[in-house]
Structure formats: structure tokens, C-alpha cells
Amino acid sequence: MEEVPQGCPGTGSAQAGRGASCQGCPNQRLCASGAGAAPDPAIEEIKEKLKTVKHKILVLSGKGGVGKSTFSAHLAHGLAEDENTQVALLDIDICGPSIPKMMGLEGEQFLEDNLGVMSVGFLLSSPDDAVIWRGPKKNGMIKQFLRDVDWGEVDYLIVDTPPGTSDEHLSAVQYLSAAHVDGAVIITTPQEVSLQDVRKEISFCHKVKLPIIGVVENMSVFVCPKCKKESQIFPPTTGGAEVLCQDLKIPLLGKVPLDPHIGKSCDKGQSFLIDAPDSPAALAYRGIIQKIQEFCGLHQPKEEHLISS
Amino acid sequence: MEAAAEAGNLAGVQHIILVLSGKGGVGKSTISTELALALRHAGKKVGILDVDLCGPSIPRMLRAQGRAVHQCDGGWVPVYVDQEQSICLMSVGFLLENPDEAVVWRGPKKNALIKQFVSDVAWGQLDYLVVDTPPGTSDEHMATVDALRPYGPLGALVVTTPQAVSVGDVRRELTFCRKTGLRVLGVVENMSGFVCPHCAECTSVFSRGGGEELASHAGVPFLGSVPLDPELTKSLEEGRDFIREFPESPAFPALLSIAQKVLTEAPARVP
């Protein structure tokens, strides 16, 4: 594996670009120039810009299609139901920006007075436009979103991410490193193929010292609208999120059943919490949102003296 | 136009198919695996290249997790998942010491490994090489298409689920295919509906109709709708051969139709 430096000294190290294992690495010249060692000034700029943002939550999952954007959208809706709570939702899924559609937005940034949204989706002129960008360009966009958007006084900034553990995630964590991030909510579905990616995401969080608020298990159980009997479409062959959370000693924030109305609400750009407020799924979401608020309330940043509402 | 492909590790591969989707979690790895199994049942020798470096799902789906990768003169030897050596597989999953370890790489490092997977794996004689990709239109996809271009891929299967939020992303993937000159063999709509095992009522769990509309809008063939079947999910979790074990499943006809399309597709030009 000589082209993929296992012995990579790290971009910030004195050996960056100079080590034997750097030969052939595409970043060698950049590292050798010392560019990797100097901290990006944007990090401090972002820290200043986000001083007016009380709580920052990342929504992550190693796995695609488990409901990160759905959850982020409904977390935003749920928090914004209190008109005194200012909520911002930032979609950093550059290739697959789902948030505009889910929020029913066609370019406007503000859904309600107290709920603002930003996404690369707003910058694309056609629904067929593909964002075919390599890592560095995606990173630049994320930096811009964090540094150049005027977020104002915000109680909760929710950052929706693409699946994986790559450029977008590293950049988000790096650029937010000086601004206090409350933590990450990790989304999964019950089956092992999801859990195996989620374990990697948890390992990523530990690596970059991102606190984990907890795990949400989506698509837990399906209730047939006709006969009301339950089925497991995505069987928890290895115990689902419950066992994973026990094993890794991470809170399980809740389990959301698979309700066909959720997908329909998202397709229409509406809040499922409003469309079906008494459904088991809506109740599950609300329980999870409350736990997240409690976590954020308990973990206030030390330098700010906030009176909890 | 392109330089003729050198007699290298892909010289013995007859047809290359990419499985793409703009959207995550729609079933790319599932479709890749079932396609490989169906092609095997049609008597073909199949390789699977899993270029999802962050979320390599295929080893588990073929009960090959934890297997070691060996070197030979030509490079890495792909892992054979069966005794008859009719399906072989290369995935970053085999190169990780700890399966829970995250591959936290930026673009350039991912590109480098993908190039190696394409040129330094001794694939040998294969009828088909199925390339499973992660969601998106970024480094992995560009690296894969660039590395494979000299070998004239047969084309791409594009996977979606019915709802608008998936179709929205997959439209962009179709643009990617157009821009990179990758032929689209067709659109597959996965997770089309769920038949309740208690009362047989079919529910559109993830909305309906999006896949067919998308194919029609993009002017590409629609290859079929694969319904949700928990037996399919379980088979993949346990690394079993769904095509052999569940021919009665509602998912079976659509999966077979996808394989048929691939088997009968003629190359646009001789690679």
C-alpha cells in the first residue's frame, strides 16, 4: 500500500511532506511547504461569528439513507415551535442536499421568523445540476457557510451532514473546533449493515473529540396501516441500536417507527410533527428532541453565563 | 481518443458495470451483491470492486468479513467468496485491522487507493466486474470513472428509492453520468413497497412512482421496482445467497430483470 501512507506523519507534524512515507502522496508538496502546520485563520473567524449561537449540534451517521436529513429537519421544526427559540439549520451535504426539499423551500432562507436554513441546494439553479466537486472545494464551501453566513442570535444551530467520515465531516469539526460544539446526534437503522458504519462514526467522534449526545434508531418497526400489526422491515439481526449503545455505553435517545407519512411529509416539505402530531413516530421524535434540549441545557459553555429558559 | 488500455490487471475483464446513486441508503450495495449472485447463477465469473471507503458493506453481504488479502506478482489477490471461485471481491474492508475503525480520509488519499484498487488487483479472467460506489458525486466517483475510462465500462446502473428526496439526488447523479460520458444502462427503483406479512396489504413506505418518472424524465430505461423484503435484508446481513434461497420472494423478479438487462446489453464499443 505504498501510495497510501500508513506511516503518514500527520499534516501538522514537522515531518509533514518530508517523511519516507510521504513519497508519492498527492499532498506531499503542500505538506512540505508547511501549509498544513499553520492553523487556518478561518477557525478563529468562525469562532467569533458563532459567538451568537448558543448550541451547536451535528447530525451524523456513517451510513447513508438512515434519516439524518429527515431527523435534522424535524429537530429544527420541533425546536422552532417555540417562537422564542431561534433555530438555524445548515445542510453541508454538498452532493446530495436534501434539506431545501424537506423544508419546502425554493431558495428562501427563512421558513418562519425563527427558523433559518442554509444549503448548497439554494445555490443550484436547476434540480438536475450536479455538484461534482472534489474534497478541497467542498471544504471551501463549508468554510464559507460557517464564516460568511450571518447567523445572528441563534439558540440552536443544527448541522446536517452527508454519510461517511470524510472531507465534509473533518472540515465541519475542524472549522468548529474553536467554537463550542455541544455534540453529535448519531442516526442509525436497526440492521447490522447500518450499525457497522455507525460504529465507525462513533470511532470518528472519539478520534476528533466530538461529544456524543446519543443515538437515534430510525425505521425501528413498521405498523401496517390496515391491520395495525407490527413488522420489522429492517430486522435488528445483531440487537439494533439498543445493544450497540449498551456495548459502547452511549445513550439511546429513542427509537422512531417507520411511518409512511414521514416520507410523504418530507416530499411535500412539511413538518410531520404538525401533519401527524399524535402518531407514535411524532411522539418518539418529541421525546428525543426533549432529551437533546436537556443535554444542551446541562452542558452550557463555561465562558457564557446563560440563564436557562 | 483514449490511450488503449495496457495489458494490465483489467485485461481479462469483459464487462465493467458501475452501480451509482446520488442518494445514500437506497440499496447500491444490495443491488451490486444481488446482481453478482444472479450473474453467477447464469454461469458467469464475477468480480465486485467496493469503492465505498467509508462504509464498505460488501464483505459482510457475502460472508467474507475478516478475510485476509494476499499479494501476488500482479498485485493484490481479490478475495474469493465461494469454493468455485466464481465471485471475487476487493474492498477496503479487508485492509482494516479493526472493522470498527473509521477510514477518515480526505479526497486525495481516497483517490490514491481507488486507483490502486483498479490497477493493482489481479482480477484475472472475469465476465463482469461490478463496481459498488458510495453515495454522491465526488472524489470516489471521479477517481473511479477516470481510472476505469480506458477500459470502456459497459455503463452504470443507477439506484433510487421512490420518494422525491431520493429522486432529487439521483437526478444529479444522472447529470454526473452525462458529464463524465458514462452510459446509463437504466434506473432501478428499490424499496418500492412493503407487503404486510400478516394481511398482504401493500404499503408505499417510501412514497411511490419516483423511479419510473425519473427514468422517463432522463430518457433512460427503467429496469424495475424492487419491493422491500425483510428476507432480503436478513440474507444480506447473514451473507446468504438470496437468489438461490428465495426465488418466491416478491423482490426476485425485479432482481432477475436487472441481471437480464446486464446480460443482454452489448458494449457501445469494443474496449
Boltz contact constraints between the chains, C-beta under 6 A:
constraints:
  - contact:
      token1: [A, 3]
      token2: [B, 112]
      max_distance: 6.0
  - contact:
      token1: [A, 4]
      token2: [B, 112]
      max_distance: 6.0
  - contact:
      token1: [A, 4]
      token2: [B, 113]
      max_distance: 6.0
  - contact:
      token1: [A, 26]
      token2: [B, 108]
      max_distance: 6.0
  - contact:
      token1: [A, 27]
      token2: [B, 108]
      max_distance: 6.0
  - contact:
      token1: [A, 62]
      token2: [B, 55]
      max_distance: 6.0
  - contact:
      token1: [A, 63]
      token2: [B, 55]
      max_distance: 6.0
  - contact:
      token1: [A, 64]
      token2: [B, 24]
      max_distance: 6.0
  - contact:
      token1: [A, 64]
      token2: [B, 25]
      max_distance: 6.0
  - contact:
      token1: [A, 64]
      token2: [B, 135]
      max_distance: 6.0
  - contact:
      token1: [A, 65]
      token2: [B, 24]
      max_distance: 6.0
  - contact:
      token1: [A, 65]
      token2: [B, 25]
      max_distance: 6.0
  - contact:
      token1: [A, 65]
      token2: [B, 26]
      max_distance: 6.0
  - contact:
      token1: [A, 66]
      token2: [B, 25]
      max_distance: 6.0
  - contact:
      token1: [A, 95]
      token2: [B, 136]
      max_distance: 6.0
  - contact:
      token1: [A, 95]
      token2: [B, 137]
      max_distance: 6.0
  - contact:
      token1: [A, 95]
      token2: [B, 138]
      max_distance: 6.0
  - contact:
      token1: [A, 96]
      token2: [B, 22]
      max_distance: 6.0
  - contact:
      token1: [A, 96]
      token2: [B, 23]
      max_distance: 6.0
  - contact:
      token1: [A, 96]
      token2: [B, 169]
      max_distance: 6.0
  - contact:
      token1: [A, 98]
      token2: [B, 165]
      max_distance: 6.0
  - contact:
      token1: [A, 101]
      token2: [B, 165]
      max_distance: 6.0
  - contact:
      token1: [A, 101]
      token2: [B, 168]
      max_distance: 6.0
  - contact:
      token1: [A, 127]
      token2: [B, 171]
      max_distance: 6.0
  - contact:
      token1: [A, 128]
      token2: [B, 171]
      max_distance: 6.0
  - contact:
      token1: [A, 128]
      token2: [B, 175]
      max_distance: 6.0
  - contact:
      token1: [A, 130]
      token2: [B, 137]
      max_distance: 6.0
  - contact:
      token1: [A, 130]
      token2: [B, 172]
      max_distance: 6.0
  - contact:
      token1: [A, 130]
      token2: [B, 175]
      max_distance: 6.0
  - contact:
      token1: [A, 130]
      token2: [B, 176]
      max_distance: 6.0
  - contact:
      token1: [A, 132]
      token2: [B, 137]
      max_distance: 6.0
  - contact:
      token1: [A, 132]
      token2: [B, 176]
      max_distance: 6.0
  - contact:
      token1: [A, 134]
      token2: [B, 107]
      max_distance: 6.0
  - contact:
      token1: [A, 134]
      token2: [B, 139]
      max_distance: 6.0
  - contact:
      token1: [A, 135]
      token2: [B, 106]
      max_distance: 6.0
  - contact:
      token1: [A, 135]
      token2: [B, 107]
      max_distance: 6.0
  - contact:
      token1: [A, 135]
      token2: [B, 139]
      max_distance: 6.0
  - contact:
      token1: [A, 163]
      token2: [B, 24]
      max_distance: 6.0
  - contact:
      token1: [A, 163]
      token2: [B, 135]
      max_distance: 6.0
  - contact:
      token1: [A, 164]
      token2: [B, 54]
      max_distance: 6.0
  - contact:
      token1: [A, 165]
      token2: [B, 54]
      max_distance: 6.0
  - contact:
      token1: [A, 165]
      token2: [B, 102]
      max_distance: 6.0
  - contact:
      token1: [A, 165]
      token2: [B, 104]
      max_distance: 6.0
  - contact:
      token1: [A, 166]
      token2: [B, 54]
      max_distance: 6.0
  - contact:
      token1: [A, 167]
      token2: [B, 106]
      max_distance: 6.0
  - contact:
      token1: [A, 167]
      token2: [B, 107]
      max_distance: 6.0
  - contact:
      token1: [A, 191]
      token2: [B, 233]
      max_distance: 6.0
  - contact:
      token1: [A, 191]
      token2: [B, 237]
      max_distance: 6.0
  - contact:
      token1: [A, 192]
      token2: [B, 237]
      max_distance: 6.0
  - contact:
      token1: [A, 193]
      token2: [B, 57]
      max_distance: 6.0
  - contact:
      token1: [A, 197]
      token2: [B, 55]
      max_distance: 6.0
  - contact:
      token1: [A, 199]
      token2: [B, 100]
      max_distance: 6.0
  - contact:
      token1: [A, 200]
      token2: [B, 102]
      max_distance: 6.0
  - contact:
      token1: [A, 203]
      token2: [B, 100]
      max_distance: 6.0
  - contact:
      token1: [A, 203]
      token2: [B, 101]
      max_distance: 6.0
  - contact:
      token1: [A, 203]
      token2: [B, 102]
      max_distance: 6.0
  - contact:
      token1: [A, 204]
      token2: [B, 102]
      max_distance: 6.0
  - contact:
      token1: [A, 204]
      token2: [B, 104]
      max_distance: 6.0
  - contact:
      token1: [A, 224]
      token2: [B, 196]
      max_distance: 6.0
  - contact:
      token1: [A, 224]
      token2: [B, 201]
      max_distance: 6.0
  - contact:
      token1: [A, 226]
      token2: [B, 199]
      max_distance: 6.0
  - contact:
      token1: [A, 226]
      token2: [B, 201]
      max_distance: 6.0
  - contact:
      token1: [A, 227]
      token2: [B, 198]
      max_distance: 6.0
  - contact:
      token1: [A, 227]
      token2: [B, 199]
      max_distance: 6.0
  - contact:
      token1: [A, 229]
      token2: [B, 198]
      max_distance: 6.0
  - contact:
      token1: [A, 231]
      token2: [B, 197]
      max_distance: 6.0
  - contact:
      token1: [A, 233]
      token2: [B, 194]
      max_distance: 6.0
  - contact:
      token1: [A, 233]
      token2: [B, 228]
      max_distance: 6.0
  - contact:
      token1: [A, 233]
      token2: [B, 230]
      max_distance: 6.0
  - contact:
      token1: [A, 234]
      token2: [B, 233]
      max_distance: 6.0
  - contact:
      token1: [A, 235]
      token2: [B, 230]
      max_distance: 6.0
  - contact:
      token1: [A, 235]
      token2: [B, 234]
      max_distance: 6.0
  - contact:
      token1: [A, 237]
      token2: [B, 237]
      max_distance: 6.0
  - contact:
      token1: [A, 260]
      token2: [B, 203]
      max_distance: 6.0
  - contact:
      token1: [A, 260]
      token2: [B, 205]
      max_distance: 6.0
  - contact:
      token1: [A, 263]
      token2: [B, 163]
      max_distance: 6.0
  - contact:
      token1: [A, 263]
      token2: [B, 206]
      max_distance: 6.0
  - contact:
      token1: [A, 263]
      token2: [B, 207]
      max_distance: 6.0
  - contact:
      token1: [A, 266]
      token2: [B, 165]
      max_distance: 6.0
  - contact:
      token1: [A, 267]
      token2: [B, 163]
      max_distance: 6.0
  - contact:
      token1: [A, 267]
      token2: [B, 164]
      max_distance: 6.0
  - contact:
      token1: [A, 267]
      token2: [B, 207]
      max_distance: 6.0
